[in-house]
């Protein structure tokens, strides 16, 4: 009986040992396989860049025509939209009182001049003193000034064009009483149009006054030449942009002030390290790539610049010739083991086109105000 009990015990112990060995084999960790990726080497390319600009033109000279004095309109010499020359008479106001004042001052001057001439003839004979002559001369000069004032008041009743240009709407009628702040019409010189565009200050040193570009009039797609003339004297604290002013010669174009134009302003080409956008890993505001080292990868933070199609400029973090993961970044982590399936020829996917920064009427790129991806 004891013999059978011993045999049973040995058999049970052997079973437990086999089960335990089998379980330990099942729980043994498996060695992870390397992640498969495609890679590409960073290259340096001459990056052609441009700024896309959009804005409304305005006349080089543009004013509201107002009278120098209040009064009643007696003559309207022009019509709406009429071209006028510098100094051309546009409107006349009632000037009866001013004409009478001029005649009065002219008569006074004539009398005072006569008295001065008489004293001047008597001076050599000693009948009058030099002081009397000098006082009479001063009276003449004062009366001449009074006459000039009267003529100025008379001239204020005549409204003339201060420069050559084209009038706006004329909605003034004869007999209408106006004040000195009444707008009689507008006057624009459309021969030269200006365009103000806010450009990111980072491009300031890459632009030069005198450089030109061609812009398209949005209304009819007319191409116009715009020349960069000047920059504002300060950078905006809010937008970190600076106002640039362009001149458009409109003598033969016939554009209307206020026309919307758009186009590209070319920047000097720049040698830059570029990588495919597909290689970039985004995490919040940070950007990374996976740099290949032997059979592992290093997660490296980079700073990006301008994009050009499928490529993007690398400002810092990468050097020319480094191998990075092109496809297969989803499951990667720092230090992961990889197996390279294909090394992409970077020459075959070199950047095409221009790096562009979109600048709206206020100089703000709706998608990216700093040109960063």
Secondary structure as GFF3:
##gff-version 3
##sequence-region A 1 373
A	DSSP	alpha_helix	2	27	.	.	.	ID=ss1
A	DSSP	beta_strand	35	41	.	.	.	ID=ss2
A	DSSP	beta_strand	43	66	.	.	.	ID=ss3
A	DSSP	beta_strand	71	76	.	.	.	ID=ss4
A	DSSP	beta_strand	83	84	.	.	.	ID=ss5
A	DSSP	beta_strand	89	93	.	.	.	ID=ss6
A	DSSP	alpha_helix	96	122	.	.	.	ID=ss7
A	DSSP	three_ten_helix	123	125	.	.	.	ID=ss8
A	DSSP	alpha_helix	130	155	.	.	.	ID=ss9
A	DSSP	beta_strand	158	160	.	.	.	ID=ss10
A	DSSP	beta_strand	165	167	.	.	.	ID=ss11
A	DSSP	beta_strand	177	178	.	.	.	ID=ss12
A	DSSP	beta_strand	183	200	.	.	.	ID=ss13
A	DSSP	three_ten_helix	201	206	.	.	.	ID=ss14
A	DSSP	beta_strand	212	217	.	.	.	ID=ss15
A	DSSP	beta_strand	223	231	.	.	.	ID=ss16
A	DSSP	beta_strand	241	249	.	.	.	ID=ss17
A	DSSP	beta_strand	260	276	.	.	.	ID=ss18
A	DSSP	three_ten_helix	277	279	.	.	.	ID=ss19
A	DSSP	beta_strand	281	283	.	.	.	ID=ss20
A	DSSP	beta_strand	286	293	.	.	.	ID=ss21
A	DSSP	beta_strand	296	308	.	.	.	ID=ss22
A	DSSP	beta_strand	311	316	.	.	.	ID=ss23
A	DSSP	beta_strand	323	327	.	.	.	ID=ss24
A	DSSP	beta_strand	338	344	.	.	.	ID=ss25
A	DSSP	three_ten_helix	346	349	.	.	.	ID=ss26
A	DSSP	beta_strand	355	359	.	.	.	ID=ss27
###
